[in-house]
């Protein structure tokens, strides 16, 4: 179940980052693009993607034990 959280964070973060970097007009379904001011979109997207990757790596390490 924790892996699902990691996947969701990575998808939201990476997708939101691509949305901003490609200068898309619509915020699509990326949460941070709807709830945060535009000045924080890129930072929040990077943080979400990194946090998701960390959760996935932590879950993977825990499943090996």
ABEGO torsion letter per residue (X at the ends): XAAAAAAAAAAAAAAAAAAAAAGBABAEABAAAAABBAAAAAAAAAAAAAAAAAAAAAAAAAAAX
